[in-house]
Each structure stands twice: as C-alpha cells, then as structure tokens.
Amino acid sequence: MYTLDPTAAREAENFSSFLSETGKYKGKFIRAEKLVSSNKGTHGIGFTFESDSKQTTRFDIWTMNAQGEHLTGFKTLSAIMACLKLKNLAVGTGPVERYDYDTKQRNTVQAEIFPDLLNKPVGLVLVNTEYEKMREGHKTGETGWRLELVAPFEAATEFTASEIMDRATQPKKLAAIVATLTDRPLKNKPAQRQQAPARYDDAPPVGHPASGGFSAPDDDIPFANPLRSRAAFLSI
C-alpha cells in the first residue's frame, strides 16, 4: 500500500517554511520584483527563492545607481542569468506578495517583475549573515539573521557561472565554495538591550545587496546562438 519515499522522509524534518541555514540549495525563484530605491533611485531586483523542499528565503540585489552605472550586484545578476541560460531580461507585470508592517499581514499586489527569472531550476549557495535591522532608512539598534547569496549555480550540472562561461567539462568550483562556508556574525554589534532570537517567520527580511559573480561581453556567452533572434531569448 505504501512505499518509502526517501525525499518525503527527509522533508518531514523541515518544520519551518523558511530557509535558515548556511548551505547549498536547489530550487526556483517564485518572485523577481523590480525595485527602485525611494532614497537614491537605485535599481535592483527583489527575489524570493523556494527550495526543492518548499522552504523559502528572500534577498535583494542592487544592480544600478540612478545614473545607470553598474553596481557590484550587476555581476551577481549576470551570474544568475548565465546559470539560467538567459541572455536578456524584460520587465513585465505580475502578482507579488508584500508584507505590511502596520497590519502585520502579507498582501498580494500587481507589480513590475522579471518573468524570465521565475519558476526555472536554479541552485544557490547561501550564507547565514547577522545584520543591523533598519526601519524607514534608520537603524533600530536591533540585529537579526538572514541568508545572503554567495553564488548561483546551474541546478542540473552544478556548474558555476564562470565554469559555464569557460565551457568547463567538470564542475569543480561549487565544492570549493561550499567547503569554505561559515556563518557571518556582525563584528561590531550595536549597543542594545538583550533581545529574543530573531524569528524567520516574523516578516520577510529587508534584504541586502549581494556581491560576486562575473561580467562578460556577448561574444563570450556559450549558450548564445547567433542564428536566433534576440526575441528568442525572451519568454514574454
């Protein structure tokens, strides 16, 4: 009547719906929302990643300043695009979930998104990082923990972005990256009263600019087919 499902057996221990540990994960992006900072006009993308075990985490990548100059996060976005075999991204409109700090509820609204990044297998290396909490642009004096992106990789092959660009025949870099992972506590913690440990289900973390990745000209993209039109790389 029943047959042991090893995957289901492992997932039975995942009591939380939120990822909280440093490590290597495979899954997909279920949110890729266009962001524009209200303070400086900085552009970025807000991601929600869902692992194969149905646990989620959120992070932001800031890619360009208001003048269109690339920030370090642009390299990270390029690495993600390489791992997803995407040459271009186009903005569309779709539903996103946002947290209302006043009502303490999550609401679904229509927003600008990047559909090409969604619901495609991708791997992420994430590190648990302590951060200073902020509200309306000001530090609250509190700290919490959140996962930050170290490096993406191709889920099926476990090639990193640079290995894809270099047409490597064996994935080697991912294991080296994972071997060096360790949680990142704040070196200089703010003076504050004793607090209860931060919970991952209290609210979505605000996010933090991710770094790393690569930047390369179109001529070096191994999966770009010169016989295909530019529109062929877009799903919308």
N, CA, C and O of each residue as an XYZ file, in Angstrom:
944
protein
N       0.827     -1.218      0.000
C       0.000      0.000      0.000
C       0.853      1.256      0.000
O       0.514      2.239     -0.658
N       1.957      1.229      0.732
C       2.862      2.372      0.797
C       4.282      1.943      0.467
O       4.701      0.831      0.787
N       5.014      2.841     -0.178
C       6.422      2.620     -0.482
C       7.221      3.795      0.063
O       6.832      4.950     -0.110
N       8.319      3.505      0.711
C       9.143      4.563      1.294
C       9.568      5.569      0.232
O      10.078      5.195     -0.824
N       9.355      6.828      0.519
C       9.817      7.924     -0.333
C      10.939      8.626      0.426
O      10.661      9.379      1.360
N      12.211      8.400      0.049
C      13.337      9.000      0.783
C      13.256     10.521      0.867
O      13.573     11.099      1.906
N      12.834     11.176     -0.218
C      12.729     12.639     -0.210
C      11.692     13.101      0.792
O      11.938     14.036      1.553
N      10.534     12.458      0.802
C       9.480     12.825      1.744
C       9.935     12.600      3.180
O       9.594     13.376      4.072
N      10.705     11.537      3.402
C      11.192     11.251      4.743
C      12.107     12.354      5.255
O      12.041     12.738      6.423
N      12.971     12.866      4.361
C      13.861     13.958      4.758
C      13.083     15.235      5.017
O      13.377     15.961      5.966
N      12.081     15.518      4.167
C      11.332     16.766      4.288
C      10.443     16.792      5.527
O       9.982     17.859      5.934
N      10.197     15.625      6.134
C       9.379     15.576      7.342
C      10.020     16.339      8.493
O       9.333     16.739      9.433
N      11.352     16.546      8.423
C      12.051     17.260      9.479
C      12.079     18.768      9.258
O      12.559     19.509     10.116
N      11.567     19.229      8.116
C      11.572     20.662      7.814
C      10.340     21.316      8.425
O       9.339     21.537      7.744
N      10.424     21.625      9.721
C       9.266     22.161     10.420
C       8.976     23.603     10.027
O       7.821     24.027     10.059
N       9.990     24.353      9.662
C       9.801     25.754      9.281
C       9.636     25.858      7.776
O      10.196     25.065      7.020
N       8.857     26.850      7.350
C       8.687     27.089      5.916
C       9.761     28.035      5.384
O       9.750     28.388      4.205
N      10.692     28.448      6.255
C      11.736     29.389      5.858
C      13.119     28.745      5.952
O      13.429     28.052      6.921
N      13.931     28.980      4.946
C      15.321     28.545      4.999
C      16.059     29.364      6.049
O      15.822     30.565      6.181
N      16.941     28.727      6.788
C      17.638     29.456      7.851
C      19.081     29.014      8.051
O      19.750     29.518      8.954
N      19.578     28.095      7.242
C      20.915     27.568      7.465
C      21.826     27.812      6.268
O      21.402     27.741      5.115
N      23.084     28.100      6.571
C      24.110     28.230      5.534
C      24.218     26.922      4.761
O      24.233     25.844      5.354
N      24.295     27.021      3.426
C      24.449     25.801      2.648
C      24.147     25.960      1.177
O      23.970     27.072      0.679
N      24.089     24.833      0.485
C      23.809     24.761     -0.955
C      22.375     24.286     -1.140
O      21.955     23.289     -0.552
N      21.623     25.020     -1.974
C      20.217     24.686     -2.180
C      19.886     24.676     -3.669
O      20.477     25.412     -4.459
N      18.931     23.827     -4.031
C      18.372     23.826     -5.377
C      16.884     24.134     -5.287
O      16.196     23.689     -4.368
N      16.401     24.902     -6.256
C      15.002     25.278     -6.234
C      14.665     26.173     -7.407
O      15.085     25.917     -8.535
N      13.898     27.233     -7.137
C      13.488     28.154     -8.195
C      13.125     29.498     -7.569
O      12.832     29.587     -6.377
N      13.152     30.541     -8.398
C      12.686     31.844     -7.952
C      11.177     31.921     -8.181
O      10.700     31.662     -9.286
N      10.436     32.274     -7.145
C       8.992     32.457     -7.287
C       8.622     33.943     -7.247
O       7.455     34.304     -7.401
N       9.620     34.796     -7.040
C       9.423     36.247     -7.101
C      10.703     36.871     -7.608
O      11.787     36.552     -7.122
N      10.585     37.773     -8.599
C      11.711     38.554     -9.110
C      11.157     39.937     -9.422
O      10.820     40.236    -10.568
N      11.068     40.761     -8.415
C      10.372     42.050     -8.488
C      11.340     43.201     -8.764
O      12.394     43.302     -8.136
N      10.975     44.052     -9.694
C      11.783     45.236     -9.968
C      11.724     46.173     -8.769
O      10.646     46.479     -8.261
N      12.897     46.626     -8.322
C      12.993     47.537     -7.180
C      13.635     48.850     -7.606
O      14.552     48.861     -8.426
N      13.155     49.946     -7.052
C      13.782     51.256     -7.228
C      13.789     51.925     -5.857
O      12.730     52.167     -5.277
N      14.965     52.222     -5.345
C      15.092     52.842     -4.035
C      14.448     54.218     -4.026
O      14.679     55.029     -4.923
N      13.635     54.476     -3.002
C      12.978     55.778     -2.892
C      13.942     56.872     -2.448
O      13.661     58.056     -2.637
N      15.076     56.492     -1.862
C      16.033     57.489     -1.373
C      16.974     57.982     -2.470
O      17.129     59.188     -2.665
N      17.600     57.050     -3.185
C      18.622     57.436     -4.162
C      18.288     57.010     -5.592
O      19.057     57.290     -6.512
N      17.157     56.340     -5.789
C      16.799     55.908     -7.136
C      17.607     54.725     -7.619
O      17.694     54.487     -8.823
N      18.207     53.969     -6.693
C      18.992     52.795     -7.064
C      18.073     51.685     -7.562
O      17.005     51.455     -6.995
N      18.494     50.995     -8.631
C      17.694     49.921     -9.212
C      18.170     48.562     -8.716
O      19.357     48.354     -8.465
N      17.219     47.644     -8.581
C      17.568     46.297     -8.152
C      16.443     45.327     -8.417
O      15.444     45.669     -9.051
N      16.613     44.112     -7.926
C      15.603     43.059     -8.057
C      15.424     42.405     -6.694
O      16.398     42.039     -6.036
N      14.176     42.265     -6.283
C      13.846     41.577     -5.047
C      13.467     40.135     -5.349
O      12.506     39.886     -6.077
N      14.215     39.182     -4.797
C      13.999     37.768     -5.084
C      13.346     37.045     -3.913
O      13.630     37.335     -2.750
N      12.469     36.103     -4.236
C      12.047     35.085     -3.282
C      12.419     33.744     -3.889
O      11.984     33.401     -4.988
N      13.228     32.992     -3.159
C      13.711     31.684     -3.617
C      12.980     30.598     -2.854
O      12.873     30.654     -1.629
N      12.471     29.600     -3.583
C      11.821     28.446     -2.971
C      12.648     27.209     -3.260
O      12.872     26.869     -4.422
N      13.103     26.538     -2.221
C      13.926     25.344     -2.390
C      13.064     24.162     -2.825
O      11.835     24.225     -2.789
N      13.730     23.087     -3.235
C      13.009     21.879     -3.627
C      12.207     21.297     -2.474
O      11.259     20.544     -2.696
N      12.581     21.640     -1.243
C      11.839     21.175     -0.070
C      10.739     22.152      0.345
O      10.154     22.027      1.421
N      10.466     23.136     -0.535
C       9.362     24.095     -0.355
C       9.608     25.099      0.766
O       8.657     25.687      1.281
N      10.860     25.304      1.150
C      11.197     26.357      2.099
C      11.662     27.584      1.323
O      12.231     27.449      0.240
N      11.429     28.768      1.857
C      11.716     29.991      1.114
C      12.666     30.916      1.869
O      12.835     30.814      3.084
N      13.280     31.823      1.107
C      14.051     32.923      1.666
C      13.996     34.069      0.680
O      13.740     33.865     -0.506
N      14.236     35.278      1.170
C      14.171     36.475      0.335
C      15.490     37.229      0.408
O      16.151     37.235      1.446
N      15.873     37.866     -0.698
C      17.041     38.739     -0.706
C      16.913     39.705     -1.873
O      16.201     39.433     -2.840
N      17.602     40.828     -1.779
C      17.598     41.850     -2.828
C      18.983     41.949     -3.448
O      19.988     41.746     -2.767
N      19.036     42.259     -4.735
C      20.291     42.539     -5.432
C      20.168     43.924     -6.047
O      19.245     44.173     -6.822
N      21.081     44.828     -5.716
C      21.063     46.185     -6.250
C      22.054     46.272     -7.400
O      23.245     46.021     -7.215
N      21.572     46.625     -8.582
C      22.343     46.468     -9.817
C      22.863     47.760    -10.429
O      23.949     47.765    -11.008
N      22.113     48.861    -10.316
C      22.495     50.119    -10.959
C      22.114     51.299    -10.079
O      21.123     51.252     -9.350
N      22.922     52.369    -10.156
C      22.526     53.589     -9.463
C      21.571     54.390    -10.347
O      21.232     53.961    -11.449
N      21.147     55.535     -9.868
C      20.167     56.334    -10.590
C      20.679     56.813    -11.943
O      19.886     57.123    -12.832
N      21.990     56.874    -12.103
C      22.596     57.315    -13.361
C      22.816     56.155    -14.341
O      23.355     56.357    -15.429
N      22.398     54.937    -13.954
C      22.554     53.788    -14.823
C      23.919     53.128    -14.747
O      24.229     52.254    -15.557
N      24.737     53.531    -13.790
C      26.064     52.936    -13.623
C      25.948     51.627    -12.846
O      25.235     51.557    -11.845
N      26.646     50.594    -13.305
C      26.551     49.273    -12.702
C      27.153     49.242    -11.306
O      28.221     49.805    -11.063
N      26.461     48.583    -10.400
C      26.962     48.318     -9.060
C      27.455     46.872     -9.015
O      27.311     46.134     -9.989
N      28.035     46.469     -7.884
C      28.570     45.114     -7.764
C      27.489     44.059     -7.981
O      27.770     42.984     -8.511
N      26.256     44.359     -7.573
C      25.171     43.406     -7.741
C      24.860     43.075     -9.181
O      24.243     42.046     -9.452
N      25.273     43.927    -10.123
C      25.061     43.625    -11.538
C      25.808     42.353    -11.927
O      25.328     41.569    -12.747
N      26.985     42.155    -11.334
C      27.750     40.942    -11.611
C      26.988     39.711    -11.114
O      26.962     38.675    -11.780
N      26.374     39.837     -9.946
C      25.605     38.726     -9.402
C      24.422     38.397    -10.294
O      24.147     37.226    -10.558
N      23.724     39.419    -10.756
C      22.594     39.193    -11.655
C      23.063     38.525    -12.945
O      22.392     37.625    -13.451
N      24.191     38.949    -13.477
C      24.731     38.329    -14.688
C      25.041     36.853    -14.449
O      24.819     36.021    -15.329
N      25.553     36.526    -13.264
C      25.835     35.133    -12.931
C      24.554     34.313    -12.880
O      24.513     33.182    -13.365
N      23.509     34.885    -12.290
C      22.214     34.197    -12.244
C      21.687     33.959    -13.651
O      21.195     32.872    -13.953
N      21.785     34.969    -14.517
C      21.318     34.835    -15.892
C      22.085     33.743    -16.632
O      21.495     32.989    -17.406
N      23.385     33.652    -16.401
C      24.191     32.609    -17.049
C      23.736     31.228    -16.605
O      23.632     30.315    -17.423
N      23.464     31.069    -15.304
C      23.043     29.776    -14.778
C      21.653     29.388    -15.264
O      21.315     28.204    -15.300
N      20.845     30.380    -15.637
C      19.501     30.118    -16.163
C      19.465     30.132    -17.680
O      18.401     29.978    -18.279
N      20.627     30.317    -18.310
C      20.733     30.369    -19.777
C      19.882     31.505    -20.359
O      19.173     31.310    -21.347
N      19.955     32.670    -19.752
C      19.220     33.845    -20.210
C      20.192     34.894    -20.729
O      21.158     35.241    -20.049
N      19.938     35.398    -21.931
C      20.794     36.444    -22.478
C      20.247     37.831    -22.149
O      21.018     38.771    -21.954
N      18.919     37.963    -22.085
C      18.275     39.251    -21.816
C      17.155     39.078    -20.809
O      16.630     37.979    -20.627
N      16.793     40.178    -20.154
C      15.646     40.208    -19.262
C      14.730     41.346    -19.679
O      15.199     42.440    -19.994
N      13.432     41.096    -19.683
C      12.449     42.130    -19.983
C      11.499     42.264    -18.802
O      11.202     41.283    -18.121
N      11.028     43.474    -18.565
C      10.112     43.743    -17.460
C       8.681     43.431    -17.886
O       8.266     43.765    -18.996
N       7.941     42.794    -17.002
C       6.528     42.535    -17.215
C       5.754     42.906    -15.961
O       6.294     43.561    -15.070
N       4.515     42.500    -15.886
C       3.666     42.763    -14.721
C       3.117     41.457    -14.190
O       2.701     40.589    -14.958
N       3.118     41.317    -12.859
C       2.601     40.090    -12.262
C       2.368     40.259    -10.772
O       2.716     41.294    -10.202
N       1.781     39.249    -10.135
C       1.483     39.330     -8.697
C       2.725     39.118     -7.845
O       3.555     38.261     -8.147
N       2.849     39.900     -6.783
C       3.907     39.708     -5.795
C       3.302     39.824     -4.409
O       2.277     40.478     -4.215
N       3.944     39.187     -3.457
C       3.470     39.231     -2.078
C       4.307     40.217     -1.287
O       5.536     40.154     -1.313
N       3.650     41.126     -0.587
C       4.353     42.125      0.224
C       3.855     42.080      1.658
O       2.702     41.751      1.939
N       4.771     42.423      2.548
C       4.448     42.410      3.974
C       4.086     43.820      4.436
O       4.833     44.767      4.191
N       2.958     43.955      5.092
C       2.501     45.229      5.640
C       2.889     45.265      7.115
O       2.320     44.539      7.931
N       3.870     46.123      7.455
C       4.360     46.181      8.826
C       3.318     46.739      9.795
O       3.390     46.471     10.995
N       2.362     47.502      9.297
C       1.320     48.063     10.165
C       0.269     47.020     10.526
O      -0.107     46.888     11.691
N      -0.204     46.280      9.522
C      -1.226     45.261      9.769
C      -0.632     43.903     10.097
O      -1.335     42.998     10.546
N       0.710     43.763      9.863
C       1.414     42.506     10.070
C       0.789     41.381      9.247
O       0.667     40.247      9.712
N       0.401     41.712      8.032
C      -0.159     40.727      7.112
C       0.547     40.803      5.770
O       1.141     41.824      5.422
N       0.475     39.707      5.020
C       1.030     39.675      3.681
C      -0.084     39.866      2.665
O      -1.117     39.199      2.726
N       0.133     40.780      1.734
C      -0.869     41.099      0.726
C      -0.299     40.841     -0.664
O       0.895     41.031     -0.896
N      -1.155     40.407     -1.588
C      -0.754     40.189     -2.974
C      -1.154     41.397     -3.807
O      -2.316     41.803     -3.818
N      -0.170     41.968     -4.509
C      -0.420     43.153     -5.336
C       0.209     42.933     -6.710
O       1.051     42.051     -6.877
N      -0.201     43.732     -7.686
C       0.405     43.709     -9.012
C       1.621     44.637     -9.018
O       1.560     45.756     -8.507
N       2.715     44.167     -9.597
C       3.948     44.946     -9.606
C       4.769     44.595    -10.842
O       4.471     43.629    -11.545
N       5.802     45.388    -11.097
C       6.717     45.097    -12.197
C       7.651     43.961    -11.788
O       8.258     43.996    -10.717
N       7.757     42.961    -12.648
C       8.568     41.790    -12.350
C       9.401     41.411    -13.571
O       9.250     41.987    -14.648
N      10.283     40.430    -13.380
C      11.083     39.872    -14.475
C      10.661     38.413    -14.660
O      11.226     37.525    -14.022
N       9.671     38.154    -15.527
C       9.108     36.799    -15.667
C      10.120     35.746    -16.079
O       9.975     34.585    -15.699
N      11.150     36.117    -16.851
C      12.121     35.135    -17.339
C      12.902     34.468    -16.213
O      13.443     33.378    -16.397
N      12.967     35.109    -15.052
C      13.730     34.555    -13.936
C      12.922     33.553    -13.111
O      13.484     32.853    -12.268
N      11.619     33.476    -13.343
C      10.736     32.727    -12.462
C      10.565     31.270    -12.863
O      10.565     30.919    -14.043
N      10.417     30.429    -11.832
C       9.987     29.031    -11.985
C      10.898     28.198    -12.883
O      10.429     27.312    -13.598
N      12.196     28.481    -12.845
C      13.180     27.702    -13.580
C      14.187     27.132    -12.583
O      14.583     27.828    -11.648
N      14.609     25.875    -12.767
C      15.553     25.269    -11.815
C      16.840     26.089    -11.702
O      17.444     26.461    -12.708
N      17.244     26.360    -10.475
C      18.470     27.112    -10.228
C      19.028     26.677     -8.885
O      18.281     26.271     -7.996
N      20.343     26.763     -8.740
C      20.981     26.463     -7.467
C      21.578     27.716     -6.852
O      22.066     28.593     -7.564
N      21.538     27.800     -5.529
C      22.103     28.942     -4.811
C      22.944     28.464     -3.642
O      22.572     27.527     -2.936
N      24.079     29.114     -3.444
C      24.861     28.948     -2.224
C      24.532     30.143     -1.340
O      24.723     31.290     -1.743
N      24.037     29.873     -0.133
C      23.566     30.924      0.767
C      24.324     30.850      2.087
O      24.663     29.767      2.565
N      24.584     32.023      2.668
C      25.295     32.069      3.941
C      24.472     32.866      4.948
O      23.936     33.927      4.628
N      24.379     32.341      6.168
C      23.613     32.978      7.233
C      24.417     34.159      7.778
O      25.528     33.984      8.278
N      23.846     35.361      7.676
C      24.572     36.593      7.985
C      23.801     37.433      8.995
O      22.603     37.667      8.835
N      24.492     37.882     10.030
C      23.867     38.768     11.008
C      23.892     40.198     10.471
O      24.876     40.619      9.863
N      22.812     40.939     10.695
C      22.711     42.298     10.159
C      22.016     43.212     11.160
O      21.328     42.757     12.073
N      22.215     44.515     10.963
C      21.525     45.514     11.776
C      20.192     45.847     11.130
O      20.145     46.198      9.951
N      19.124     45.742     11.879
C      17.793     45.997     11.350
C      17.589     47.491     11.110
O      18.101     48.335     11.846
N      16.822     47.792     10.057
C      16.517     49.177      9.726
C      15.021     49.331      9.498
O      14.344     48.394      9.076
N      14.524     50.512      9.780
C      13.122     50.830      9.529
C      13.047     52.255      9.011
O      13.480     53.189      9.686
N      12.502     52.424      7.824
C      12.371     53.735      7.188
C      13.718     54.441      7.074
O      13.825     55.648      7.293
N      14.745     53.664      6.727
C      16.062     54.238      6.488
C      16.901     54.475      7.721
O      17.982     55.055      7.620
N      16.435     54.040      8.891
C      17.177     54.278     10.134
C      17.406     52.962     10.870
O      16.537     52.090     10.880
N      18.573     52.823     11.481
C      18.877     51.633     12.260
C      18.034     51.615     13.533
O      17.859     52.640     14.192
N      17.513     50.429     13.867
C      16.655     50.296     15.041
C      17.440     49.939     16.296
O      16.900     49.992     17.401
N      18.731     49.572     16.134
C      19.510     49.120     17.280
C      19.383     47.633     17.524
O      20.002     47.097     18.442
N      18.581     46.958     16.703
C      18.386     45.523     16.826
C      19.164     44.793     15.732
O      19.508     45.371     14.701
N      19.428     43.529     15.977
C      20.088     42.705     14.964
C      19.245     41.471     14.677
O      18.410     41.060     15.483
N      19.484     40.901     13.518
C      18.804     39.670     13.137
C      19.704     38.862     12.235
O      20.835     39.255     11.950
N      19.197     37.733     11.789
C      19.957     36.866     10.891
C      19.165     36.645      9.617
O      17.941     36.519      9.657
N      19.852     36.598      8.492
C      19.210     36.315      7.215
C      20.217     35.631      6.301
O      21.427     35.728      6.504
N      19.699     34.940      5.294
C      20.543     34.297      4.309
C      20.878     35.272      3.197
O      20.003     35.972      2.687
N      22.154     35.315      2.822
C      22.595     36.146      1.712
C      23.220     35.266      0.641
O      23.797     34.217      0.927
N      23.089     35.722     -0.600
C      23.588     34.947     -1.729
C      25.104     35.036     -1.833
O      25.674     36.127     -1.845
N      25.751     33.876     -1.909
C      27.189     33.803     -2.146
C      27.455     33.590     -3.625
O      28.265     34.300     -4.221
N      26.773     32.606     -4.228
C      26.968     32.310     -5.647
C      25.817     31.458     -6.162
O      25.342     30.571     -5.454
N      25.360     31.717     -7.394
C      24.389     30.825     -8.018
C      25.122     29.712     -8.772
O      26.322     29.811     -9.026
N      24.395     28.665     -9.124
C      24.966     27.618     -9.962
C      23.846     26.953    -10.756
O      22.672     27.061    -10.402
N      24.219     26.271    -11.823
C      23.233     25.584    -12.657
C      22.762     24.333    -11.923
O      23.572     23.475    -11.572
N      21.470     24.228    -11.693
C      20.944     23.149    -10.851
C      21.238     21.770    -11.417
O      21.614     20.865    -10.671
N      21.075     21.597    -12.701
C      21.217     20.264    -13.299
C      22.656     19.764    -13.308
O      22.897     18.574    -13.103
N      23.613     20.655    -13.542
C      25.014     20.251    -13.710
C      25.916     20.644    -12.554
O      27.001     20.085    -12.395
N      25.479     21.599    -11.748
C      26.263     22.187    -10.652
C      27.476     22.955    -11.162
O      28.450     23.135    -10.431
N      27.424     23.410    -12.414
C      28.434     24.337    -12.910
C      28.155     25.726    -12.333
O      26.999     26.140    -12.240
N      29.218     26.450    -11.945
C      29.072     27.844    -11.570
C      29.035     28.700    -12.836
O      29.277     28.204    -13.937
N      28.732     29.981    -12.672
C      28.629     30.870    -13.832
C      29.935     30.938    -14.612
O      29.926     30.888    -15.842
N      31.053     31.050    -13.912
C      32.328     31.157    -14.618
C      32.657     29.865    -15.362
O      33.260     29.903    -16.434
N      32.263     28.724    -14.798
C      32.505     27.457    -15.487
C      31.649     27.348    -16.745
O      32.086     26.790    -17.751
N      30.436     27.880    -16.685
C      29.580     27.904    -17.874
C      30.213     28.785    -18.939
O      30.266     28.411    -20.110
N      30.692     29.954    -18.534
C      31.302     30.878    -19.483
C      32.586     30.307    -20.083
O      32.903     30.561    -21.245
N      33.318     29.538    -19.287
C      34.595     28.967    -19.745
C      34.418     27.610    -20.423
O      35.394     26.984    -20.834
N      33.168     27.161    -20.536
C      32.861     25.863    -21.148
C      33.600     24.714    -20.459
O      34.168     23.837    -21.110
N      33.577     24.745    -19.145
C      34.235     23.693    -18.376
C      33.550     22.351    -18.618
O      32.362     22.299    -18.938
N      34.296     21.285    -18.466
C      33.746     19.945    -18.690
C      33.387     19.234    -17.391
O      32.650     18.248    -17.409
N      33.903     19.724    -16.260
C      33.595     19.142    -14.958
C      33.345     20.246    -13.950
O      34.110     21.209    -13.897
N      32.275     20.132    -13.132
C      32.027     21.143    -12.104
C      32.971     20.963    -10.923
O      32.947     19.920    -10.269
N      33.796     21.954    -10.642
C      34.762     21.855     -9.559
C      34.643     22.988     -8.535
O      34.943     22.793     -7.357
N      34.212     24.154     -8.977
C      34.254     25.328     -8.097
C      33.216     25.283     -6.976
O      33.461     25.788     -5.881
N      32.063     24.682     -7.249
C      30.993     24.683     -6.256
C      31.426     24.002     -4.967
O      31.179     24.519     -3.877
N      32.066     22.853     -5.084
C      32.518     22.131     -3.896
C      33.495     22.970     -3.083
O      33.461     22.954     -1.852
N      34.370     23.705     -3.775
C      35.339     24.555     -3.073
C      34.648     25.698     -2.351
O      35.035     26.063     -1.241
N      33.615     26.269     -2.987
C      32.867     27.358     -2.362
C      32.161     26.862     -1.107
O      32.235     27.502     -0.058
N      31.477     25.725     -1.210
C      30.724     25.180     -0.077
C      31.657     24.817      1.078
O      31.295     24.975      2.244
N      32.847     24.336      0.756
C      33.797     23.916      1.791
C      34.258     25.075      2.667
O      34.669     24.863      3.808
N      34.192     26.293      2.145
C      34.665     27.452      2.915
C      33.540     28.197      3.625
O      33.790     29.206      4.284
N      32.305     27.714      3.501
C      31.169     28.435      4.079
C      31.194     28.432      5.597
O      31.519     27.423      6.224
N      30.849     29.564      6.177
C      30.679     29.670      7.616
C      29.758     30.844      7.902
O      29.767     31.828      7.162
N      28.972     30.760      8.953
C      28.076     31.857      9.309
C      28.869     33.142      9.529
O      30.036     33.106      9.919
N      28.214     34.287      9.271
C      28.895     35.576      9.366
C      28.248     36.471     10.431
O      27.316     37.213     10.122
N      28.728     36.412     11.675
C      28.203     37.314     12.711
C      28.740     38.721     12.516
O      29.790     38.910     11.903
N      28.020     39.709     13.038
C      28.499     41.090     12.992
C      29.767     41.228     13.823
O      29.854     40.697     14.930
N      30.739     41.938     13.287
C      31.967     42.163     14.043
C      31.764     43.210     15.125
O      32.281     43.074     16.234
N      31.017     44.248     14.804
C      30.755     45.315     15.774
C      29.253     45.437     15.980
O      28.559     46.078     15.191
N      28.756     44.817     17.048
C      27.327     44.830     17.307
C      26.916     46.138     17.975
O      27.657     46.669     18.802
N      25.742     46.660     17.624
C      25.274     47.905     18.242
C      24.930     47.686     19.705
O      24.515     46.596     20.098
N      25.105     48.726     20.508
C      24.726     48.644     21.909
C      23.223     48.511     21.987
O      22.491     49.320     21.417
N      22.759     47.496     22.690
C      21.323     47.261     22.753
C      21.001     46.404     23.958
O      21.871     45.764     24.547
N      19.745     46.410     24.302
C      19.291     45.562     25.396
C      19.178     44.121     24.896
O      19.118     43.876     23.691
N      19.149     43.171     25.835
C      19.047     41.772     25.467
C      17.729     41.511     24.753
O      16.675     41.959     25.205
N      17.784     40.789     23.640
C      16.583     40.527     22.877
C      16.418     39.045     22.626
O      17.367     38.264     22.695
N      15.181     38.683     22.331
C      14.898     37.300     21.960
C      15.476     37.030     20.581
O      15.569     37.952     19.770
N      15.865     35.801     20.291
C      16.409     35.476     18.962
C      15.425     35.839     17.868
O      14.215     35.671     18.023
N      15.962     36.347     16.742
C      15.109     36.723     15.618
C      14.464     35.492     15.020
O      15.101     34.446     14.899
N      13.191     35.615     14.642
C      12.467     34.521     14.015
C      12.348     34.787     12.534
O      12.111     35.918     12.107
N      12.514     33.737     11.756
C      12.464     33.896     10.309
C      11.044     34.073      9.804
O      10.840     34.497      8.667
N      10.047     33.749     10.646
C       8.683     33.895     10.177
C       8.021     35.160     10.698
O       6.817     35.330     10.508
N       8.758     36.054     11.347
C       8.184     37.305     11.811
C       7.790     38.186     10.637
O       6.693     38.745     10.615
N       8.675     38.310      9.670
C       8.430     39.150      8.495
C       9.524     38.881      7.487
O      10.608     38.428      7.856
N       9.262     39.150      6.222
C      10.317     38.980      5.223
C      11.486     39.913      5.519
O      11.256     41.090      5.799
N      12.723     39.441      5.469
C      13.861     40.327      5.689
C      13.945     41.381      4.606
O      13.554     41.147      3.463
N      14.455     42.542      4.974
C      14.544     43.639      4.023
C      15.483     43.296      2.871
O      15.265     43.747      1.747
N      16.510     42.516      3.130
C      17.438     42.139      2.065
C      18.706     42.975      2.104
O      18.810     43.939      2.863
N      19.653     42.597      1.284
C      20.943     43.279      1.293
C      21.586     43.082     -0.071
O      21.448     42.009     -0.658
N      22.286     44.086     -0.592
C      22.937     43.904     -1.895
C      23.885     42.718     -1.882
O      24.761     42.630     -1.022
N      23.718     41.816     -2.817
C      24.608     40.664     -2.928
C      25.791     41.038     -3.806
O      25.709     41.957     -4.620
N      26.879     40.323     -3.634
C      28.057     40.611     -4.442
C      28.619     39.333     -5.029
O      28.181     38.236     -4.684
N      29.583     39.476     -5.912
C      30.180     38.320     -6.549
C      29.681     38.164     -7.965
O      28.956     39.019     -8.473
N      30.069     37.067     -8.610
C      29.595     36.812     -9.962
C      30.615     37.237    -10.991
O      31.819     37.167    -10.741
N      30.141     37.686    -12.168
C      31.045     37.990    -13.261
C      30.376     38.946    -14.220
O      29.175     39.200    -14.121
N      31.141     39.469    -15.135
C      30.607     40.293    -16.208
C      31.365     39.913    -17.468
O      32.589     39.789    -17.443
N      30.644     39.727    -18.578
C      31.304     39.274    -19.798
C      30.584     39.822    -21.014
O      29.368     40.009    -20.970
N      31.303     40.088    -22.105
C      30.669     40.557    -23.329
C      29.857     39.456    -23.982
O      30.069     38.276    -23.701
N      28.909     39.839    -24.870
C      28.040     38.866    -25.518
C      28.814     37.813    -26.292
O      28.369     36.667    -26.368
N      29.971     38.167    -26.875
C      30.733     37.224    -27.691
C      31.204     36.024    -26.882
O      31.528     34.982    -27.452
N      31.245     36.162    -25.531
C      31.750     35.084    -24.700
C      30.646     34.210    -24.129
O      30.928     33.311    -23.337
N      29.397     34.451    -24.509
C      28.293     33.684    -23.959
C      28.153     32.379    -24.732
O      27.753     32.407    -25.896
N      28.470     31.227    -24.121
C      28.487     29.969    -24.859
C      27.127     29.481    -25.297
O      27.029     28.708    -26.250
N      26.052     29.921    -24.616
C      24.729     29.444    -24.979
C      23.981     30.423    -25.876
O      22.803     30.212    -26.161
N      24.647     31.504    -26.333
C      24.022     32.461    -27.239
C      24.173     31.961    -28.666
O      25.300     31.811    -29.139
N      23.087     31.699    -29.360
C      23.102     31.203    -30.728
C      22.955     32.370    -31.689
O      21.898     33.001    -31.698
N      23.984     32.701    -32.520
C      23.913     33.863    -33.393
C      22.841     33.744    -34.458
O      22.496     34.741    -35.092
N      22.293     32.523    -34.677
C      21.265     32.347    -35.694
C      19.876     32.664    -35.161
O      18.922     32.777    -35.931
N      19.760     32.805    -33.858
C      18.458     33.106    -33.263
C      18.312     34.603    -33.072
O      19.289     35.313    -32.839
N      17.083     35.068    -33.173
C      16.828     36.488    -32.977
C      16.909     36.804    -31.502
O      16.814     35.915    -30.656
N      17.085     38.087    -31.199
C      17.175     38.494    -29.795
C      15.907     38.144    -29.049
O      15.963     37.785    -27.873
N      14.753     38.242    -29.716
C      13.499     37.975    -29.048
C      13.370     36.505    -28.631
O      12.573     36.170    -27.754
N      14.153     35.640    -29.260
C      14.050     34.217    -28.952
C      14.509     33.894    -27.540
O      14.184     32.836    -27.002
N      15.263     34.806    -26.943
C      15.757     34.573    -25.586
C      14.766     35.042    -24.539
O      14.999     34.861    -23.344
N      13.664     35.641    -24.966
C      12.694     36.178    -24.034
C      11.433     35.328    -24.048
O      11.016     34.849    -25.103
N      10.837     35.144    -22.905
C       9.628     34.338    -22.829
C       8.379     35.185    -22.790
O       7.270     34.651    -22.735
N       8.538     36.505    -22.816
C       7.370     37.368    -22.837
C       7.516     38.352    -23.976
O       6.637     39.188    -24.186
